[in-house]
Amino acid sequence: MKSDGSMFEITQLVIALVLFFLLDQFLKPYPLRKWLGVALLVAGAIGCVSAGQVFVMGADLGLLSVFAVALGVGLFLKRRRFVEVG
């Protein structure tokens, strides 16, 4: 039976979603959320342009770049989530 790799892509998606949830919940310092978000956004954007369909140890770098952009945007937009008001 031939495998097309879609199961591994689903596994990458699940791992990325769990990582996003964990970082979003437990990464609380404002400067760290801001700069990690910016770094992931920039690295993901560069990866989307340059990686394409490159695979490293079975991981699709293009897909991981898209996840990095999404994680970076999420962290940056919610960077003040844990900052006390007043």
N, C-alpha and C positions, 0 to 999 in steps of 0.2 A: 504494500500500500504506500503510495507516494504522499508525502506531507508537503503542503504548500507554505508552511511557516506561519499561517494565520494564528495558530494556537500560541506560538511564541510571542506574536505581536499583542495578543490579548493579555498574555502574562506581563509583558512590558507595560501595557496600559494599566493593569491592576496595580503593579508595583509603583508606577508613577502617581496614581491616584492616592495610594496609601501614603507615599512620601509627601505629597502635597498636603494631605490632611494633617499628618504629624508635624510638618514644619509650620503650617498655619496655626495649629493649636498650641505648640510648645515653644515657638520662637517669639519671645515677647519684647525684647529691647527694640525700641523704635529705630535707632541708627542701624542695627543689624538687619532688621526687616527691610529698611529702605535700601541699603547698599547691596544686600544679597539679591533683592528684587531687581535692582538696576543691573547688577552683574549677570544674573540669569537671563534677563531680557536681552542684553547685548550679546552674550555668548550664544543664546538660542537663535537670535536673528542671524548672526554670522554663520552658525551651523546650518541653518535652513538654506542659506544661499550657497555655501560651499560643500556641505556634506552630501546632499542629494540622496542617492541610494547606496551609501557606503555602509558596510557592515564591519564591526569590530567585535570579535569573539561572539558572533551571532546576534549582537545588538544592532538594530537599525539606527544609525546616528541621525538621520533625517527625522525619524519619529521622535527620538529623544530630544532633538532640538525644538520641535514643536511643543513638547511637554515643558521644556525649560522656559520657553517664551510665556506659556500659560502660567506657570508657577511664578515667574518673575513679575508678571502683570498683577497677579493676585496678591503677592506679598507687597508690592509697591502701592497698590490702590488701598489696601487695608493696613497700611503701615502704622497708623495711629490707633489701631484697635485696642491696645492695652494701655494707652496713655490716659492717665486720670484727668478728668475735666475739672478745672477750678483749682 
